[in-house]
Amino acid sequence: MNHDTLIELDRVTFGYDPSRTILEDVSLRFARGKVTAILGGSGSGKTTLLRLIGGIAAASKGRVSFDGEAIDARDRGQLLRLRRRMGMLFQFGALFTDLTVFDNVAFPLREHSGLSEAMVRDIVLMKLHAVGLRGAADLRIAEVSGGMARRVALARAIALDPDLIMYDEPFAGLDLISMGVAAKLIRTLNGATGATSLVVSHDVRECMAISDHVILLASGGRIVAQGTPAELMTSSDPETRQFVLGEPDGPVKFHYPSRTLAEDYGVTAPALEETAS
């Protein structure tokens, strides 16, 4: 076992149905204690990677390992044990809207820790303080802004001091200030806790600012590039440059593959030109 690696995917293939493969023969390693950003367009398999690591879905082929142990999505006992070491920040928070901020963060502690209510209270207030929301403990979720709700979800994700924190689109729907706050929190908490962080996002700028390592995926889970943020930002590879710089023209085409206009309309190219004129 490589002690520098917390998560490993070894030749993993996965699809939600036999006709559509999301990931094909993908091998990746995620370094312990680092922030790794997983970037790529819609449908490239970014969120699917998190689902496989969390045991929500099972690989069709290959092996997904957490701290040297192969994850078996059918083994409920193993999943419960491993998930206590994982924190997940879902794309839209997935908070309990009928509970207060305090009770949302307390939920995993009450469910999994067996701690006294006095200890739960101390930990919840400490986690809320870490995300700047100790004063909002008694508010209902409907009373906080979108950016604050994302921070509440982050406090809940770190409540059990996980070894791994997975962020699914943590910047989606946030204004620029809230986005900056969220990015700073991810980096600060990673350093303070020593956790391993995986950040799935479309937001290149924020991810490049906080990540130790970046992986760029394309359709089918194909690994286009990986390396430090500086290496990807200065890459001469056309596909990498198009994505990190947001260029409209490049290897990734605007038009979805289709038949020619002549094939669709059953006429020759000259006839199409005549019709257009």
C-alpha positions, 0 to 999 in steps of 0.5 A: 500500500502506498501511504502517500495515497488515500484513494486509488482507482485502478482501471475503473469502468462504470455506466448507469446503463449498458448503452452509455459508459461514463468512465472507461478504464480510468486509473487515478490516485489522490494524494493524502492531505492534499486538495485535488480539483477535478475539472471537466465539462458536463458529462465527463464523469466528475460527480460519478467519481465521487459516487464511486468513492463514496460507495453510492455506485459500484464500478462495473470493472476495476477497483476503487480503494480507500486507504488501501481497502477495496470499496464494496458498494454491497457491503453495508457494514463496510460502507457505514464504517468508511463513510464515518471517515468521509465528509460530503458537501453536496452541490446544493447543500442538501440541508434539512430545511425544517431544522435549525443551523445548529441541528443540521450540523449536529445531525451526523454527531447525534447519528454516529458518535454516541457523544453526550449532548454537551459534547455535541453542543461544543463540537457544533459551535466549534465547527460553526465558528470555523466557517464563521457562523457561530452566531447563526446557530439558532437560525432556520435554513430559510433565514440564511443566504445561499452562501451561508447555507453552503457554509452550514453544509461545510460545517456539517461535512467536517463535524466528524473530523473526516479523513476525506472531504468531497465537494460537489460543485461547491461554488455553483450559484454563489456570488463572487464574494461567497465564492471567494469565501467558500474557496478560502474555507476549503483551503484553510480547513484542509490545512487545519485538519490535515484532511484530503479534499476532492473538489469537483467543479467547473470553476477554473479560477477558484480551483486553480487558486486553492488546489495542490493538484488538478485533474482535467477530464473529458467525455468518458472519463478520459484524462486530458491532463493532470498536474499542478495548477501552474502546469495546467495554466501554462500547458501547450496542449490545445484541449487543456488550453481551451478548457482552462482559458475558456476559449470558444474554439478548439478541439472541443467543438460547438456542434454536437456530431451530426449528419451533413445538411445534405444528408438530413434534407436529402439534397445535394450541396449545390441545391442547398447553396441555391436554397440559401441564396 
